[in-house]
Amino acid sequence: MSRLAMNKAGSPAKAPADAAVAVLHAQEGRVRLLIARQRDRWEVIESRTLPNLEGAALQALFAQHDVQRIVRIAPGRETMARCVSVPAGDDSAMASAAALMAEAELPAALPSYRRAGGVLPESGPAEMRTALLTGWMQAGRAPEPVMEKSDAWPEVWVAPIAALALLRGESGRAAVYCEGAEGLICLLVPGAERAVARVLVEKPGSGEAWSARVAKAVEETAQMAGVPASSAQAFNANIRLGSQSRLLMEAGSVSALKARVSGIREDNNWLDDFGMAVGAVLVAGSGQASVRGLASLHAETPREQLSLVEAGTQWLSRPRHAWAVVTAALALMLLVPMGLACGRLALLERRTAPLKDLKVGREGLEKRAAMYSQLEGSRWPMTKLMADIAAATPVGVKLTNMQLTAGQAVTLSGTAESAEMVTKLQSSLAATHVFSNIRINRQDAKGGSLDFEITGRVTANAHVPVKVTEENDFTSKPLAVRLYGEGASNTAAPAHDGGHEDAPRRRGRGETRASSGDSGEKAAAGESRRPGSGGKSDAVPPPLSDADIAKLDRNKAMMEWVGRQTYTREHPTLDAATKQRLLDESKKAKEQMEKLKNETKGAPAGGGS
């Protein structure tokens, strides 16, 4: 099994303490080899230039220094890069956000194993962080692994622009790497509002003409990043001073690099040759998963790691292994004494005799359980049905008799102030969708009221909650308030008597229900019809309506998109409905993010920023 573990964000796991890392960089026809080890800080323990990649010689060198992993720098002419902003957060959240942005922002033609994203280290707190997205295009046959036994020394690849970004440290200064013989220019220029990363492929050149091309690329990139022209001119002065240099960094960045990594020679030519290898070590060996995500490129599709069961099945699929197992099994069967087999058979027959009675008893229990299950599914929720009828009964109607029998019609009888009240009761019951075939069988005038009888059927929606409306919501506006005005309650008389002299003669809705219908039960019934308002789950993101998504700003839309995409990836066993909801909400959140991005910034400038 490979010793290079991968975390959930897809970035390599942090190297163990005191582990050595080897970096190989093909640079203008030569191979630069650098081996570094991490103790209290990174230390360069070996740096040499090789004519080619010889596996036998490298294997002995790796074994000598106990190299745990190999990091290779991808061909710069085949890479691309751009910078985007992501919300600041914990390390794992930013690593997931950078990986998702790499999938969304880089060209769709790139396979997943040839795209990477990571957050650039910055000093001080910030609401937004700069994420660097890198891609490696397929320009031909994939490079072969350095070692034949790739499991012993796992390989990952890093784009040159990513190694250049880590050489700057947390200073946020500009840096340039170029190879005149290859016509490659990698630039990273931070500005006040955003940072710009570019990978340019020019015609190969050298001398003053090549220096002029690099200086022009620096000025263009600085303008895109919003950097003053004077700063670009000062940086270009260093280019003219070191026209033959490949790695161009400000003096402060070089000093900070030597403080972070020991073993760097004072010779500037050494940095030209091995500087990018040092940057690759800082990427792959970073203690932050959000930075290590930049070292997740692969030349070919990573080989799937098989579980123990899968590996055993694959082993048995080979004919000679299968025959060996069959032969061993037959030998064991022949070596088992026949007498022991007969004795075990007799013992089992005596012990299994009582099982026949147990089987009969089990079948009886299963039938009873099936009957109970059927009864459980067919019975009516009587308490809920009574509450639904009570909520549908308008003020001015008094129910004196209620008959609820499972499988039969529902019969309601009582008195009402007018025929309109009876009709309103009929309409309210139909609006619940719990009752159907509601008919008024009888209406007899009696004194100042009207006796009535209504029958109906309970539908298959008996267990479905009834929608709470302003008219049947007796929790927000109790019956006493509707009868006697504000200040009244179901347990106390109203605070004033004005305008309610006939209150004692009116038939209270509380009197029309069961004799135990006090205000507490009404409130409970009302509250039971409301949707649950419990605290949302810590695991599944809550639902987002289209209106809620439309109110999100770009940062919050990005966080909602990242959160739902990450949750569906980390929970492959999620049920289909919830997963589809999260994916739909994620898609809408991304559309909102892109919409706000276009409104505020417009289309991005050219140059791969």
N, C-alpha and C positions, 0 to 999 in steps of 0.2 A: 504494500500500500504506500502511496506517495506520502512523504513527510511534509508536504506543503498543504496544510489544511486551509480551507476557505471558509470565511464567515458568511453570515446570511446576506450581507450586502454585496458579496462577490469579490471582496478584496482578500489578498493573502493574509493569513494569520501572522501575528507578530512573531518575529524570530525569537527563540529562547535566548536567555542571557548567555553571554560569552560564545555565541554562535558566529561562525565566519560566513561571509557572503562573498561570492566571486562574481565580478562583473566583466563581461566581454563586449567590446565596442569595436566594430569594423569601421575604420576611419581612413579614408583615402588610400585604400590598398593595403593597409596594415591592420593588425588586430591588437588592441590595447587590452591588457589583462590587469585587473586590480582586485586584490583581496583585502577585505577589511573585517575587523572584529569589534564587537561592541562590549565595552566594560562600563566605566562611568561615562564614557563618550566613545564615539567611533574612532578607530585607530587604523590607519593604513599600514598593513604588515607586508604587502608585496605589490609591486607595480613593475610591469615589464611589457615590452613590445614583441609580438610574435609575428613570424612571416605568414602563418596560417593556423588553422585550428587542427591540432593533432590530439586526438582523443586519448592516446596512451600517455603522452607526456602530461596532459592536463589531469588525468586521473591520479597519477602519482602525486602531483602538486596539491590537488584537492584533498587527498587522503592525508598528506603531511600537515596541512593546516586545518583539518577537520571541517571542511566546507559543508554547510548544510543545504545551501540552495545556490542556484545560478541565476543571475539576472543579466539579460541581454538587451542591448539598446537597438531598437528597430531602425531600419534604414530611413533616414530623415526625409528623403525625396518621396517616400510612399506614405507619409503621415500627414495628418491634418489636425487643426486645433482651433478652439474658440473658447472664450470666457463668457460665463453667465453668472448671474447673481442668485443666491439661494438664501433663505432665511437662516439666521444663526440659531443654533440649538445644541443638543448634546451630540457627542461624536457619532454615535450610530445613526441618529436621525439625519445628520448632514451627509454621512456616507451613503445612506439610502437615497437621499434627495439627489446627490451628484450622480449616482448610478442611473436613476430614472431620467434625469436630464440628458445623460449621454444617449439613452435609448430614444428620447424624443427629439433632440436637437440635431444629432449627427445624421448623415445620409442613411436612408433605409437600406441601401445596397450593402452596407457594412454588416457582416455577421456579428452576432452578439459577443463572440469571443475576441473580436478585433476592435472593440470600443471600450473605453474606460473613462471614468470621471472621478475627480477628487477635489477636495477643498484646499486652497492654498493657505499655508499658515500665515497668520497676521497677528500683530501685537495689539493688545488693548481690546476692550469690548466693542461690539458693533452689531447693529440689528441685521445687517445683510453681510454675507461673506461671498468671496469670489471663488467660483468653482471653475476648474479647468477641465475641458472635455477634449479627449484625444481619440483619434481613430487611425487605423492602419489598413490601408487599401491593399487589395490582393492584386499585385502587379506581375505575378508569375508563380512559379512553383514555390511552395513554402520552404523556408530554411529547415535543414535537418537538425535534430538535436545534437548537441556537442558530444554527449555521452550516450553509448548504446543502452545502458541501463538507466533510463531517464527517471525511474522510480527512486533510485538511490540519490540522484541529484536533480530534483525537479527544476524546471526552467520556467521563468516568467519574462515578459518583455515590457520595456518601458519606452515611450516615445521620447525623442531628444528634447522636445519642448518641456516635458514634465521634469526631466533631470535638470534642465536649465532653471525651472521655477524654484526647485528646492535649493539650488546653490545660493539663491538670494537670501534664504532664511526668512525671517519675519520683518525684514526692513522695508519690503515693498519697493525696492529700487528696480530700475530697468536693467535688462540683461540681453545680450545677443550672442548667438552661436552661429558660425558660418563655416562652410567648407568650399573654398574656391574651386577645387578640382571637381566637386560634385555639383556646383551651382546651387548650394543649399544655404538658406538664410532662415534662422529661427529667431523670432523677436518676441519679447514679453515686456510691455510698457504699461505700468499702472498710471491711471489718471485720477483726478479728483472725484469723478463720478463713477468711472468704471475702468477696468483693465482690459487691454487688448492683447491677444495672443495671435501670432501669424506664423505660418510656415510657407515660405516662398521658394519656388524652384526656378532658378535663372539659368542662363547659359554659363557654363564653366568659365572662370576667368581668374586673373591674378593681378598683382601690382596695384597701381593707382586706379586703374579702371575698375577693378573689383572693389576697392575701398570706396570709390565714389558711389557704386551701386548699393553697397551696404549702408552708406550714410544717407542716401536718398530714401531707402526703405525705412530707416529709423525716423526720418522727418515725417514721412507719410503716416507711420504708425503713431507717432506722438500727436499728430494732428487729429487722428481718429480718436485717441484717448483723451483729447482736450488738454494736453500738456503744452505749456508755453514754448514758443519757438526757441527762446534763449536756452532752456534746459536741453532741448534736442541738439542745439549747436554745441553746447558744452560737452555733451556725451560724444558727439561726432569728432570733437577734438582728440579724444582718446583713440578713436578709430584711425585717424590720420597718423597718430604717434605710433600705433602698433598695427600697421597695414598688413603685416603677415600673420597676425594673431587670429586664432579661431574663436576663442572665448573672450568676450568683452563684457566686463562688469565694472561697476564703480568701486573705488578704493574701499569704501565702507563695507560693501558686500564681501570683498576679498578678506578683509580683516575679520569680519564676523565668521566667515567660513573657516578660517584657520583656528579660531577659538572653539568652534564646534567639533572639528575633526583634527586629530593629531596625525603627524606623519606627512603633512603636505610640505613639499619642498618650496623654498623661496624662489626658485627659478620659475619665471613666468611661462617658459616653454613647457614645463611639466604640467601646469594647469591646462595649457592648450591641448596636450596629449591625453591627460587623465582626468581633467575636470569634469567632463560629462559622466565618466564612470563614478566619480565621487557623488555626483548628484543622483545617479541611479541607486547607489547604496542608501542615501538619505530617503529616497522614495520608498523602496522596498522594506527598509528597516525602521520606518517611522513607528513611533508608539501610538499614533492616531490612525484608526481605521479609515477615517475620511481622507487621509493623505495616502495610505497604502492602496486605496482603490485605483490610483494611477498606475500601479504595477500589476494590473490584472489582464494585460494583453497576452494573447497566445498565438503562435504561428498556425496551429491546427486546432481542430475541435478537441477540447480536453477529454481525455479518456475517462469514461465513467468508472467510478470505484464500486466494485461489486460487494454486496453483503456476504456474510458467511454462508447463508443458505444458497444464494445465487452462485457463489464460487464453487460450492459443493456440487450443485446441479451441473454446472459447466464441466467440472472434473469427471463426473459420472457419465457425461455424454460421450466421452471418448471410449471406443470399443474395448480397448485393452483394460482400462480401469473397470469398466462394467463387468467384464468377464472375471477379473480378479475378485471383485466383490461377490459375484455369484458363486465362485469356487469356494471362497471362505465360508459363505453361508451354508453350502451343502456339507462341507466338512464338519461344521458345528452341529448340523442336524444329525449326521451319522454318529457323532460321538456322544450324543445324549442317550443314556441307558433307556432301553425299552421298558424295563421294570418301573423306572421312575415316572415314565410317561403314563403307564397304566395306573399307578398309584395316584397320580394327580387327577386322572380322569375319574376314578372312583370317588375321590374326595370331593371333586367338583359336583358330581351327580348328587351326592348327599346334601351338599350345601345349596344347590339350586332348586331342590324340591319345594321349599317354601316360597320360592319366587312366583310360582304359578298363582298362588292365592294373592300375592301382592300385585300381580299383573291385573287380576280381576278388579281388585280394589282401586288400582290406579285408573282403570278405564271408567269406573264409576265416578271417581273424583273429577276426571276430565269432563265428563258429561255435565256434572253439576256446575263446574266452573264455566262451561260454555253457556249454560242456562242463565247463570248469574250475570255473565257478560252481556247476554241478549237483553235481560231485564234492565241492566244498567243503561244500555243504549236507548231503550224504548221508553223509559219513564220520563215524565215531564218535570221540568224545574218549577215546582208549584210556587215557591217563594218569589221567583223572578216573574212568573206570569201574573201573580197578584200585584206585584210592584208595577208591572207594565200597565195593567188595567187601572190601577190607582193614578198613575201619572197621566193616563189618557182621559180621565174623568174630569170634565171642566167644572169650574166653580159654579154652583147652582144646581148640581145634580147630586142626589143622595142614593147610594146603592144600599138596598136592604137585604138582598140575597145574591150570593155568588156561588154557582155550581161549576166546579172544575173536576172532571173525571177523565183520566187518561183514555184516549181512543174515542171519546164521545164529544158531543157538542158542548160548547161553553154557554151557559145561560146566566144572564144578568138581569135583575129586576130591581126597581126602585122608583123614586119620584124625582120629577124635574120641575123647574119653575115654568118652562114653556116647551113647546114642541121643537123650537129651534135648538134648545139645549140637548134634546135627545138626538137630533140630527148631527149636532156637533160631536157628541159622544161617539156616534157611529163613524163619523169621518176620522176622528182621532184614533180609534181602534184600528181602522184600515191603514192609517198612515204609519203605524208601527211595523207593518209587514210581518207581524207575528200572528195576526188573526186574519181570517178570510171568510168569505160567504157571510158577512155580517148583515143581519136582517132585523128590522123592527117588527116584532110579532104583535105587539099590543100597545095602544096608547089610550088611556081612559082618564078623562078629566075628573078630578076629585077635589072639591073645594077650590082652593087657590093654587093647587098644584096639579101635576099630571103623572099618573101611574103608567109605567111602561115595562116592557120586557124585550130584551135583545138577545139573540142567539148568534153563534158564530163557530168557526172551526179554528183549531190551532195548526199553523203551518209547520213546515220543516225548519223554520227559522226560530224555533222556540228558544234555542240556546244563544241566539245572536243578540248582542246588546242593542237596545233601542237608541236611536240618535236623540241626543238631548237638545231641545230647542228652548227658546225664551219662554214659550207658553207653558211647557211641561217641566221647566226647571224650577222646582219648589225649594231648591237649596239656596239659590241666589235671591229668590223672592218668595219667602214662606207664605203659606196660606193665610196666616193671621194678617200679614201686611196687605195682602190682596183684599181681604175682607174689611179690615179696620183702618188701613193706612199705615204710614211710616211710624215706627215706635212701638207697634204691637208685636207680640210674639205668640208662639203656640202654647206658652205656659203662663203668660201674664196678660192682663187686660191692657188695652191701648193707653198711651200716656195722656190722651185727651179724648173727650166724648163728642166734640163738635162734629157734626155731619154724619154721625153714626147712631142716631137715636134708635133706629130699627135694627141695630146689630144683634140684640138678643133674639129677634124674631127670624133672622136669616139663618138658613141652614148651612152650617159650616162644613167645608169639605172634609175636615177631619172626622165629623160625625158620620159621614156616609160610608166609611170603610169599616174594616174589622174593628171590634171594640177595643183592641189593643193598639190602634193606630195613633200613637202619640207623635210629637214632633221629632223625637230622636229617630224613630223608625222611618219617618218620611225623609229626614235628612240622609239617613243611611241609604235608603232606596234611591234617592236622587244622586247621591255620590256614587253609588254602584253603577249608574248608567254613564258615568263620565269615563273617558279613556284613561287608562292607568298613567299616572304621572310620577312613578317611582324613578329613582336615580338611574341614569343610563349605564349600560354595561361598560366595564373597564376594557373589555376585549373587542367588541364589535363597534365600529364608528356609528354614531346615530344617523338616522335618515336626514337627508337634506332635500328640501323642496326646491323647485325651480326658482321660486321667489327668494328663498334664502341664498341660493347660489348667486343670483343676480345682485345681491347686496354686498357680496364679498369684494374686498379690494384685491389687488394682484397678489400680495404676499399671503393673505389668508387663503385665496383660491389655490395657490401653489401648495400650501401646507395641507389643505384638504385633499388635493390630488395625490400628493406623495403619501399621505397617511393611508388612503384607501388602496392605492396600488401596493404599498408595502404590506398591508394586512392580508390582502388576498394571496400574496406570494408566500408569506410566512405561515399561512394556515391553509394548506392544500386540501384538507378534509372539510372545509367549510361547505355548508349546504348550498345547493345550487341557487335557490332564491336569493339568499343573502349575498352570495358571491356576485350574482348578476346585478343586484341593487348597487353594491359597492362599485362595480365596474362602470355602471351607467352614471353614477354620481361623480366618479373620478373623471370620466370623459367630459361631463358638463363643466366640472371645475376647471379642467384644462382649457376648454373652450373659453371660459370666462377669463382665465389668466391670459390667453393669447389675445383676446379682445382688448383687455386693458393695456396690454403691452403695445399693441398697434396704436391705440388711442394716445398714449402718453409719449412714446418714443418714435413712432413711425417705423418704417422698414429700416433694418440695420445696414450700415455702410458696407461696402465691399471689402475684401481682404480677409475673410474668414474670421472676423472678430466674434 
